[in-house]
Every structure is written in structure tokens, then in C-alpha cells.
Amino acid sequence: MKRYFIFAISFILLFLLFQVLSGMLLTFTYTPDVDDAWNMSANLSQEVIIKSSQSSFLLLLFIAFLSATIAYFISKKMN
């Protein structure tokens, strides 16, 4: 059971690290098109909707953790 907890904690830390690094890479390589955005702004709605995206990230983390757990136990059962 100790090996499972080490695996789970290292998986979560590596998953978070890769998420942050991929976000940084996408941010650094993104080049916005200001002219196109300005032309599209006339068609936008004037209503502001505030929505948190944290729940989707936690769901993604939970699904990844669950799949890693299942994969761990399947690989342990095969040996």
C-alpha cells in the first residue's frame, strides 16, 4: 500500500507540473490577432457571464488519478 501512495502522490505532482508547463508553453507561443479581434467585438453580447473553470480542472485531475489507480492495480494483478 505504501508503494501505491508514493505512486499516487508522484503521479499528481507530475500531472500538475506538466499542466503548468504546457500552459506556459502555450502562453509564450500564442500570438493574438488584434485586428481580427477588434472587428469581431462589434458582434459580441453586452452581457457578462462569470464562470469558474476550476471545477473542470479538478474533474480532469480526478479522472486522470482514477485511471492511473486502475492502471496501477491492473498492472499489479498481471504480475
N, C-alpha and C positions, 0 to 999 in steps of 0.2 A: 504494500500500500504506500510505503514511503517513496518508491520509485514513481508511482502514479502522481503523487503530489509534486514531486520535482518536475516530472514531465508537464503537468498541467500549468504550473507556475511559469516554467520556461516557455511553454507554448504561448501563454497570454502575453508575456513580456515581449517575445519576438514578434507576435502578431501586431501589438501596439507599435513597436519600433518600425516595422515595415509599413504600417499605415501612415505614420508620421513622415517617414522618408519619402513614400510615394506622393503624399500631399505636398511636401516641399518641392519635389521634382516637378510635379505638375504646375505648381505656382511659379517656379522660376522659368519654366519654358512657355508659359502662356503669354501670348501677345494679343491684347484686345484690339478690336477694330472699332475705333471711336466714331468714325463717320457713319458706319452701318448702325451702331447703337443709337446715335443721335437721330437718324432717320426713322428708326423703329419706335422711338419714345413717344411719338405723336399718337400711336395706336394703343398705347398702354392704358390700363384701367387706372382710375384715380383712387381706388380703394386699396388700402394696405392690409395685408393678411400676415400675421405673425405666426410662424410655425416653427417649432423646435425640431431639429434634425437629430438630436441626441438619442431619442428612442430608437431610431433606425440603426444607429451605430451600435447601441447596446444589443439590439436584436441580432445584428450581424456577428458581433462578438460571441453571443450566446450560441448561435448556430455553429460557428467555427469551433468553439470549445466543445460543444456536444459531438460534432463529427470527429474531432480529434480524440475524444474519450472513447467513442465507439470504435474508432480505428485502433486505438491502443489495446482495448480488450479483445478485439478480433485477432490482432497480431499475437497477443499473449496466448490466446486459445489455440492458435495454429501451431505454436511451438511445442 
